[in-house]
Amino acid sequence: MPGTSAAKEEGFLYNNWYVAGWGTDLAPGERVGRTFLNQPVVLFRTQSGEVSALEDRCCHRALPLSFGMVEGERIRCSYHGLEFNTQGKCEKIPAQDKVPSTACVRRYPLVERDSLMWIWMGEPALADETAIPAHPWHANPRFRWKSFHYDIQGNWELMIENLMDLSHLPYIHAQTIGGNPELHFGIKTNSTRDGDVVRVSRHMPNSEPPPTYKTAKGFTGKVDRWQEIEFMPVLIRINTGACDADTGAYEGKREHGFSMVGFHGITPETETTTHYFWSVATDALADGVPEKVFQQTADTFREDQEVLELQQLRISAEPDRPLLDIASDVGSRQARQVLRRLMKAEREPGMVAA
């Protein structure tokens, strides 16, 4: 039932794998400084190709290591030349022969998989690499994909709410992936929860294809559309698409239609800013079509970015003012419940996050 939800930022979930970047962000010998969950981090790739994430603060005089350089298999501080290996241990101090054991910086577990870099910001001993979600579409030859990184001036949970409720499409994205408002609000939103995973589905049979779908597949008549969303802390996958009406889309016969699989890695930067790492994979592989699809998809997410940043302005002005939930918020409400339970378990020793 509709209710109210607090607009306050309630901190972060630490013991969780977050997207730190795309593998292509770092060539051998490159480094970049980013902030995750209010913690400054330097990501770098050694000359041999290993990636590492360290505290972005030299233990000597606190200069950010991202201001330095990658030398071979180490990153070097540009102030006095201290060199740190991928584990955060200083191995060289030019001004002296002995390197004290206290000459070290924090290392964050970092794993490169499916063209993504995943970072663990919590207790290192709890970082289980087998828990990193797989995203096989990045290696599926049936699909072509592109990746992006947006810096959102808004709270990370606003991003989750935006993606879990696609009923905003006909208003915000009318020129690309939207559609008729009555159609979107006239269909049922089905939401289920299995442990930490929330799934939302919406089917729109016998509907007019939106502009992006016509561009991608050349639909001329009515289509059966689907929107299938999967949330897990803290990423969202969205499978959307359409087939010609009455050709089996809802029975799983979709190879002849148009599909887009969106990956949405949502990583808090601060309480009011967010790293948004997303990709879109499409099976619309006709010459020239993917670029149009990718560009129109990027345009839709820029529209979302504008909305989120306007929301954040109003929320920051009155942080204690509640927000109203409506019926279509069922998926985002369940996602919030998952996050609150996990965050509470982190903060209360002995509580089981069941």
C-alpha positions in Angstrom: 0.0 0.0 0.0 1.2 3.5 -0.6 2.9 5.2 2.3 5.7 7.6 3.1 9.4 7.2 3.0 12.1 9.2 4.7 14.2 11.5 2.5 17.2 11.5 4.8 20.5 9.9 3.7 21.1 6.9 6.0 24.8 6.1 5.3 26.2 3.3 3.3 26.4 -0.4 3.0 30.1 -1.2 3.4 30.5 -5.0 3.2 29.5 -5.2 -0.4 31.1 -5.4 -3.8 30.8 -2.1 -5.7 31.7 -1.2 -9.3 34.9 0.9 -9.1 35.2 1.4 -12.9 35.5 -0.1 -16.3 38.6 -2.2 -17.1 39.3 0.2 -20.0 39.6 3.1 -17.6 43.2 2.0 -16.8 45.8 1.2 -19.4 49.1 -0.3 -18.0 50.9 2.4 -16.1 47.9 4.6 -15.5 46.2 5.7 -12.3 43.0 7.5 -11.3 41.7 9.0 -8.1 38.1 8.4 -7.1 36.0 8.6 -3.9 33.9 5.7 -2.8 31.6 5.9 0.3 33.5 9.1 1.4 36.8 7.3 1.2 39.5 8.6 -1.3 40.9 5.7 -3.4 43.6 5.5 -6.1 43.1 2.9 -8.7 46.1 1.9 -10.8 47.3 -0.7 -13.2 50.9 -1.9 -13.1 53.0 -2.3 -16.2 52.3 -6.1 -16.1 48.6 -5.4 -16.1 47.6 -6.0 -12.4 45.0 -3.6 -11.0 45.1 -2.4 -7.4 43.1 0.0 -5.2 44.8 1.8 -2.3 44.0 4.6 0.1 44.7 7.8 -1.8 46.9 9.3 0.8 50.7 8.8 1.2 51.6 7.7 4.8 54.5 10.2 4.9 52.9 13.7 4.3 49.4 12.8 3.1 49.8 13.8 -0.6 47.3 11.9 -2.7 49.0 9.0 -4.4 46.8 9.7 -7.5 49.0 12.8 -7.9 52.0 10.4 -8.4 53.1 8.0 -11.1 53.0 4.3 -11.7 56.5 2.9 -11.9 56.7 -0.7 -13.0 54.8 -2.6 -10.4 54.5 0.2 -7.9 52.9 3.6 -7.5 55.2 6.4 -6.5 54.3 9.4 -4.4 55.3 12.6 -6.2 56.3 14.5 -3.0 59.3 12.5 -1.7 59.3 9.4 -3.9 57.9 6.7 -1.6 56.9 3.7 -3.7 54.1 1.4 -2.8 53.3 -2.1 -4.1 49.8 -3.3 -5.1 49.3 -4.5 -1.5 49.8 -1.0 0.0 53.3 -1.8 1.4 56.0 0.8 0.9 59.0 -0.9 -0.7 61.3 2.1 -1.4 62.1 5.4 0.4 64.7 7.3 -1.6 66.0 9.3 1.4 66.9 6.2 3.4 67.8 2.5 3.1 65.5 1.0 5.7 61.7 1.0 5.1 59.8 0.8 8.4 57.0 -1.7 8.7 54.6 1.2 9.5 55.2 2.6 6.0 52.0 1.3 4.4 48.6 2.4 3.2 45.2 0.7 3.3 44.6 -1.7 0.4 41.0 -2.4 -0.8 40.2 -5.7 -2.4 39.8 -5.1 -6.2 38.8 -7.7 -8.8 38.6 -7.3 -12.5 35.8 -9.4 -14.1 33.4 -9.1 -17.1 35.2 -5.9 -18.2 34.4 -4.3 -14.8 36.5 -3.5 -11.7 34.8 -4.4 -8.4 35.9 -3.0 -5.1 35.2 -4.0 -1.5 35.0 -1.0 0.8 34.2 -2.9 4.1 36.1 -5.5 6.2 38.7 -7.1 3.9 38.3 -10.5 5.6 34.7 -10.6 4.5 35.4 -10.0 0.8 34.2 -13.2 -1.0 35.1 -13.0 -4.7 32.5 -15.7 -5.5 29.8 -13.2 -4.5 30.7 -10.8 -7.4 27.7 -10.8 -9.8 28.4 -12.2 -13.2 27.4 -10.2 -16.3 27.8 -12.6 -19.3 26.3 -10.2 -21.8 29.7 -8.4 -22.1 31.1 -11.6 -23.7 28.0 -12.8 -25.6 28.7 -12.5 -29.4 24.9 -12.1 -30.0 25.1 -8.7 -28.3 27.1 -5.5 -28.9 27.6 -3.2 -26.0 29.0 0.1 -24.8 29.9 1.4 -21.4 29.6 4.8 -19.7 30.4 6.5 -16.4 28.3 9.4 -15.2 29.0 11.5 -12.1 25.6 12.1 -10.6 25.1 15.0 -8.2 22.5 13.1 -6.2 22.2 10.4 -3.5 22.8 6.8 -4.6 19.3 5.6 -3.4 17.6 8.1 -5.7 19.3 6.3 -8.6 18.0 3.0 -7.4 14.5 4.3 -7.1 14.7 5.8 -10.6 15.7 2.5 -12.1 13.3 0.3 -10.1 10.2 2.2 -11.3 10.1 2.6 -15.0 6.6 4.1 -15.0 8.3 7.5 -15.5 9.4 6.6 -19.1 6.5 8.2 -21.0 7.1 11.5 -19.2 10.9 11.8 -19.0 11.8 9.8 -22.1 9.0 10.5 -24.5 11.3 10.9 -27.5 13.3 7.7 -27.0 12.1 4.7 -25.0 8.9 6.1 -23.6 5.4 5.5 -24.8 1.8 6.2 -24.0 1.3 7.3 -20.4 -2.0 5.5 -20.1 -0.4 2.3 -21.3 2.4 2.5 -18.7 0.1 3.2 -15.8 -2.6 0.9 -16.9 -0.5 -2.3 -16.6 0.3 -4.2 -13.5 3.7 -4.0 -11.9 4.7 -7.4 -10.5 7.5 -7.4 -7.8 9.0 -10.4 -6.0 11.8 -10.7 -3.4 14.1 -13.6 -3.0 16.6 -13.0 -0.2 18.6 -9.9 -1.3 17.3 -9.9 -4.8 14.3 -8.0 -5.9 12.7 -8.6 -9.3 10.1 -6.3 -11.1 8.3 -7.2 -14.3 5.9 -5.2 -16.5 4.4 -6.6 -19.7 2.8 -4.3 -22.3 1.0 -6.4 -25.0 -0.2 -5.0 -28.3 1.4 -1.6 -27.8 2.8 1.1 -30.1 6.6 0.8 -30.3 8.5 3.8 -28.9 11.0 5.7 -31.2 14.1 3.9 -30.2 12.5 0.5 -30.9 11.4 1.6 -34.3 15.0 2.8 -35.0 16.5 -0.4 -33.9 14.2 -3.0 -35.4 12.0 -1.2 -37.9 8.8 -2.2 -36.3 5.8 -1.1 -38.4 2.9 -2.5 -36.3 2.0 -3.2 -32.7 4.5 -5.0 -30.4 4.5 -7.0 -27.2 6.9 -5.1 -24.9 8.5 -6.2 -21.7 10.4 -4.5 -18.9 12.2 -6.9 -16.5 14.3 -5.4 -13.6 16.6 -7.2 -11.2 18.1 -5.5 -8.1 20.8 -6.9 -5.9 23.1 -4.8 -3.7 24.2 -2.6 -5.3 23.5 -3.1 -9.0 20.5 -3.2 -11.2 20.0 -5.1 -14.5 17.2 -4.1 -16.8 16.1 -6.3 -19.7 13.7 -4.4 -22.0 12.5 -5.1 -25.5 9.7 -6.0 -27.9 8.6 -8.5 -30.5 5.9 -8.2 -33.1 2.6 -8.7 -31.3 1.4 -12.3 -30.7 4.7 -13.9 -31.7 5.6 -15.5 -28.4 7.5 -12.8 -26.5 5.9 -13.7 -23.2 6.6 -17.4 -23.7 10.4 -16.7 -24.1 10.5 -16.6 -27.9 12.4 -13.3 -28.3 15.3 -14.0 -30.7 13.4 -12.5 -33.6 12.7 -9.3 -31.7 14.7 -6.5 -30.2 16.4 -6.7 -26.8 18.4 -4.4 -24.6 20.2 -5.5 -21.5 21.2 -2.7 -19.2 23.9 -3.0 -16.5 23.7 -0.3 -13.8 26.4 -0.2 -11.2 25.5 2.3 -8.5 28.4 3.3 -6.3 28.0 6.0 -3.6 30.7 8.7 -3.8 29.4 10.8 -0.9 25.9 11.2 0.7 24.8 13.4 -2.1 26.9 12.3 -5.1 27.0 9.0 -7.0 29.2 7.1 -9.5 26.9 5.6 -12.1 28.6 2.9 -14.2 26.3 1.6 -16.9 26.4 -0.4 -20.1 23.8 -1.3 -22.6 24.0 -4.5 -24.7 21.7 -4.9 -27.7 21.1 -7.6 -30.3 20.1 -5.0 -32.9 23.1 -5.5 -35.0 22.1 -4.1 -38.4 24.7 -1.8 -39.9 24.5 1.6 -38.3 21.7 0.8 -35.9 23.7 0.1 -32.7 25.3 3.6 -32.7 21.8 5.2 -32.9 20.5 2.9 -30.1 23.5 3.6 -27.9 23.2 7.4 -28.4 19.5 7.4 -27.7 20.0 5.3 -24.6 22.7 7.7 -23.4 20.3 10.5 -24.0 17.7 8.8 -21.8 20.1 8.5 -18.9 21.2 12.1 -19.2 17.6 12.9 -18.8 17.5 10.8 -15.7 20.6 12.5 -14.4 18.9 15.9 -14.7 15.9 14.6 -12.8 18.0 13.1 -10.0 20.1 16.3 -9.5 16.9 18.4 -9.3 15.5 16.1 -6.8 18.7 16.3 -4.7 18.5 20.1 -4.6 15.0 20.0 -3.1 15.9 17.2 -0.7 19.0 18.9 0.6 17.0 22.1 1.2 14.5 20.2 3.4 16.2 16.9 4.4 13.6 16.0 7.1 10.6 16.3 4.9 9.1 12.9 4.0 8.4 11.6 0.5 5.2 9.9 -0.6 5.2 6.3 -1.9 2.7 5.4 -4.6 1.7 2.0 -6.0 4.4 1.9 -8.7 7.1 2.2 -6.0 6.7 -1.4 -4.9 10.0 -2.5 -6.4 12.0 0.4 -5.0 10.4 0.0 -1.7 11.5 -3.6 -1.5 15.0 -2.7 -2.6 15.1 -0.1 0.3 14.0 -2.8 2.7 16.9 -5.1 1.6 19.4 -2.3 2.0 18.1 -1.2 5.5 18.3 -4.8 6.7 21.8 -5.3 5.5 23.0 -1.9 6.8 21.4 -2.5 10.2 23.1 -5.9 10.4 26.5 -4.2 9.8 25.9 -1.7 12.5 24.5 -4.0 15.2 27.0 -6.8 16.2 25.4 -10.2 16.4 22.5 -9.4 14.2 22.0 -11.8 11.3 21.2 -10.3 7.9 18.5 -12.8 7.1 
